[in-house]
Amino acid sequence: MNPRTAGILEAVIREFISTGEPVSSGWLYENHEFGIKPAMIRWELKALADTGYLEQPNYSAGRVPTDKGYEFFANYALECAKGAEGDERLAGTLLRHDWNELSEQLAETLGLLSVVNTTRDIYKGGLEELIGRLDWQSRSEVTSVIHDFEALDARLAAVRESFLDEEHPIRVFVGRKSPVTRCDHLSVFAGDYDTGGGDHVVLLAIGPKRMNYQKVAKIFKGLRAPSNKKQKK
């Protein structure tokens, strides 16, 4: 994808995450400097829709991101967060192996459902934050999120080893691509962290597709920084 097209896609997704409203070519022209006229922006939006990154609700002239679009944006956020400094409080809790406190701190910091999975136990925090951030459209959506929460321990136990991958230590799953949730309205960050002595802990952040991907990417990447992986003496 060329830089201009990527910039337009990024702008659409940022605005939709912020407002929840479809984004039009007119808004993009008025609020961004892409160096092209509205007609060309409309052509770019159509091309992004044709390639599966955006879609157009029937009731609107604007565009909204698809799962493919969210995946692009989430991976872009991870790439940009390379080497970012992490949260010192979270890093300290990780080094102390205080897993229950870590799950609560992650939930508080991110405003998402946070999960800490060690080799023996699973700690969860922030269900209230997750429920409060979702744009509920029907009762079935509420039911699906609750079911995912209840099934989370068993699903994570079944796929935990797949997250322990030094080549891809942090990954993002959007919608039904997630191995630990089934609700179509959720995104999941998963990170693998070496806690010393060959032991690893898996951290998850589960939230709506309209989550703050940049913030989560910065926190997850920062916790893998060399200074944060040193054990206290």
N, C-alpha and C positions, 0 to 999 in steps of 0.2 A: 504494500500500500504506500502510495507516495505521501510525502509530508503534509501537503495541503489537505488531502482527503482524510488523513489520520487526524489532523487538527480539527476538521469539521466534525468528524465522528466524536472526538473527545469532547468538543463543545456541546454537542447535542446531549451526550450522556451526562456530563456535569450538570447541565441545566435541568434535565429530567430528574436526576437524583435530588436536586435541590427543591424543585417545585412539584414534581409529579404530573406536570402538564406537557402535552406534545409540543415539540419545538419546530417552529416554522422557518422557512428560508428568510422571511422578512425580519424575524427576530435576530437571526444569525448575522444578517447584513448590517443591522443597526448596532449590534453589540460587539462585533468582532471585525478585525481587519484581515480578511483573507485575500484582498487584492482582486476580487472578482465581483461581477454584478449579481443581483438577486437571481436572474435567470440561470446563471452558471451554478449558483449555489443550489438551486432547485435540481439541476442536472446531477450535481454531486450527491444530493440526498437520494435521488432516484437510483443512482448507481449503487449506493450503499444499501438501499432496500433490495435491489436486484441480487446483490451478493450476500444477502441474509443478515446484515449487521443492524438494520433498522426495519421498522414496519410502520404502516400508517393506519391508525384507527379509522374506522368507517365514518365516525362523526367529526373528524378533524382534518384540517389541511396540514397539520404538523406531523412530525415523526417521533417515534419512541424506540428505545433500544430493544433488540431481541436478546435471547440468551447468548448468542454468538457475539453480539455487540458488548454485552457485559463482560464476557470472557476476555475480549480484546482489551477493554478498559482496565480490568483487574490485573491482567498480566503486564500491561503498560505501567500501572501503579507499582507493581513489584519491581519492575526493571528500574524505574526512576528512584525507588527507595534503596537501591544498592548502596551499602555502606552507611545508611542513615543511623544516627545515634538512637538508642532505645531509651525507654523509660527507666530511670535508675531505681525507682521503687520496685518495679516489676522484676528488673534484673536481680536485685538483691533477694527478693523472695524466691526466685528461681534457684539461685545459688544456695539458699538455705534449705531447699527441698520442702518448703512449706506449701504443699500442694493445694490444700483447701483454701488457704489465704490467697494463693495465686489465682485460683479460679474466680474468687470474689473480686480481686483487684482488676483482673482482666475484664470482667463484666462491667465493673464500675467505670473503668477507663474507656472502654469501647462502646458501652451501651448496648451490648449484644449478649446472647447466650454464649458463655465461655465454658470450655471443657478441658480438664487436665487428665490425661490418661497415662498412668505409670504401668509398670509391668504387672502390678497386682490390683490397683484400684482406679476408680473413675470419680473425679470430683467435678461438680457442675455448679454454675452460678449464673444468675441473670435471666432466668426465664421471664420474669416480669418485664425486664427491659426489652426482650425480644417481642413479647406480646404487645407491648406499648408502641413499638415502632412499625408494626405491620399495618398495611392498608387493607383492612378486612372488607371483603366484598360479599361473603356469604358465610353461613354457619359451617359449611363443609370445610372451609379454609381453616377455621379455628380448630375443628376436629382433627384435621390432618397435621397441624403443628403439634397439638397435644399428643397425638399418636407417635409422631417422630420423637418427641421428648421421651416418651415411655419406652420406645424401642431402641433408643440411642445406645445404651450400654451393650446390648447384644450385638447390634450392628457394628459398633466400633471394635468389639472384641474379635469379630470375624474378619475385619479388614485391617486391623492395626498394623500388621507386618508390612502391608503395602505402603504405609506412610513412612517407613524407616528407610529412606532413600537419600543418601548423601548427595547424589547427583541432582536430585530435585527435592530439596529439603522443605520447601514451602510451595504449596499448590492451592489453587482456587477451583471450586466446583460450583457451577451455576445451575439452578433448577434441578431437573431429574438426573443430571450427570453425577450428583453427589452420591457416594457410596454409603453415607450414614443418615441421609434424610430422603424423604420421598415427596415432600411438599414442593409444588412447582414454583412457589413464591420465595424460596430461600436461596441464599448463597452461603458457601462454607469455605473458610480459610483453614488449612491444615498445615501444621509445622512440626518438624522433627528436631528435637534438641538433645544433645549429648549432656548428661548430668554427671559424667565421670564414672570411671570403673567399668565402662562398657555398657552402662545402663542408658536408656533413652526414655524421654517423656514426649508424648504427642499432645500438642495444644490445638484446640479447635476454637474458632470464632464463628458463630452461626447467626445470621441476621437476614433481613430483607434484601432483595436484589438492589434496592435503592440505599444500600449501606454506604458508609464513607470508606471506600476501598483504599484511598491514599493513607488514611490514618491507620487502618489495620495493617497494611503492608509495611508501614514505617515501624510499627510496634513489633511485628513478627520478624522483620529483617533485623531490627536493632537488637533483639534478644539473641540473635546468632552472631553478633559482633564479637571479635576475639576477646575484648576486655570483659565481656559478659559471660564467657565460657570458662574463665579461670576460676578455679575453686578457691574458696577462702582458706587461708592457712590457720 
